[in-house]
Amino acid sequence: METTVKITTISSRELNRDIGRAKKAAKAGPVVIIDHGRPCFVLITYDEFERLSGKHRNLVIALAMPGISAIDVDANRMEIGPREVDLS
């Protein structure tokens, strides 16, 4: 299952005139802010920032990530048993 992300591009002038539009667009995906003809910033939601920065990540969230099922893991089973202890 592939997830598509909508990327919006706006100029810094448009951002200054209508920050609300940029914030609304960021809910659907990253907003690339263009200044002097070049990409200079990306506006994302705080939830997306946390996801990308690894904050509050747990095993359930990691296993739910898109594409995780495509990763082939070859894990060897380990046998762990009691061992002798030298108490001398």
Secondary structure, DSSP 8 states (H G I E B T S, - for coil): -------EEEEHHHHHH-HHHHHHHHTTS-EEEEETTEEEEEE--HHHHHHHHTTT--HHHHHTSTTGGG------------------
